[in-house]
Amino acid sequence: MKKIYLFIILFSGIVSFAIGQTASWAVQSSGVANSFWGVYATSANTCYVVGYTGKIMKTTNGGTTWSSLSSNTTADLYSVFFTDANTGYAVGDNGVALKTSNAGLNWSQMTIGTTNSLRCVLFIDSNTGFLCGGVSGVSGILLMTTDAGVTWTNVASGTFTGNALYTVFYTSNLNGTVSDYAGKIYHTTNGGVSWSLIPSGTTSNLLGSSFGSAQNGCIVGSNGTILRTSNGGSSWSLITGITSDWLDGTSFLDANNGFAVGGNLSNGIPTILNTTDGGLSWSSTHPSGASRLNRVHYLNANVAYAVGNNGTILKYSSNVGINENSQLNTFNVYPNPFEKSATIELSGYSFVMSPLLYIYDVNGKLLRKSVLENKANYNVEKGDLNPGIYFYQVLDGIETVGSGKLIIN
């Protein structure tokens, strides 16, 4: 459990409290043994999963119970995406591309002009969306709609040679990135009129991608492959030494916070990686009672869902509560409240290592992480923080040594 400490000053004196933020993954009971390959949550309580032989399931109570929906297909489904609470899309083998307009009650086949397997569906608004797939070892295909799936056009036919496309991610109607099963990454800045083949440094199977902002994104794949971009996909760098497990899916909440999921091919043990610095470093967990994972959707700071083999569905929950009687140092902060900047005086504590400063919002979400070179004091800039209440945590290496509240007017 990670604790964020704050102090509340009352007229009768100083009473200390600790905010405890408990984050964990819990196994959900799907009631089936089929593998799931796609997941999308439209809210904390409502989530859809898709998978083996056309299976579609839905929860409306946060994963307590799951019900099966009729997909009218027996094709394996690999990806699902919703543009609002009612409108969703699912794709899979043999060119199957489904759409619902009533929150999954009914699904209809769209006319897309291909029987190639489709691996991923993504929309950037209610009308503009993309499907990717192809034939393994032959070529990839990318389809685009601008009318919510009524019609689909083949984007850059003949460009994606050699293997099927497994990932597609557009950060705008002009800027997009796709990748294939043999380590190739393609990037466009003109809406798909032309594509550049971007060096990836790997021939691994690239299986999942996500951007947390227009500039920052990650692609994951076989044998622990993690690729990271900080310039919108124009170039990519390999992040090594994290895991050797296959990574099949990734999802970013913002530029810094993301999950990647997969598992061990031999024993089926699941792997979940978490980053809070945009993919530069990752921590790992291996939840018990689950199988190898295939996809993840990071909905908000408190909720994520992941799916995998043998009917595995996991839900991530991050809850914030208050515990009393925390004994920590208090640092002087001035001015506080502030409008542009405030100074935290650190001179009252003898640091063994370089101090770290974390800043959280009221929900316990980590917003900033800074190394404090000056051990006497530190200037906190408002920057992109909105007016409101925030909490800071000061660490000496890995030990929390002080904390407090920041108020921005």
Secondary structure, 3 states (H helix, E strand, C coil): CEEEEEEEEECCEEEEEEEEEEEEEEEECCCCCCCEEEEEECCCCCEEEEEHHHCEEEECCCCCCCEEECCCCCCCEEEEEECCCCCEEEEEHHHCEEEECCCCCCCEECCCCCCCEEEEEEECCCCCEEEEEEECCCEEEEEEECCCCCCCEECCCCCCECCCEEEEEECCCCCEEEEECCCCEEEECCCCCCCEEECCCCCCCEEEEEECCCCCEEEEEHHHCEEEECCCCCCCEECCCCCCCEEEEEEECCCCCEEEEEECCCCCCEEEEEECCCCCCCEEECCCCCCCEEEEEEEECCEEEEEECCCCEEEEEEEEEEEECCCCEECCEECCCECCEEEEECCCCCCCCCEEEEEECCCCCEEEEEECCCCCEEEEECCCCCCEEEEEEEEECCEEEEEEEEEEC
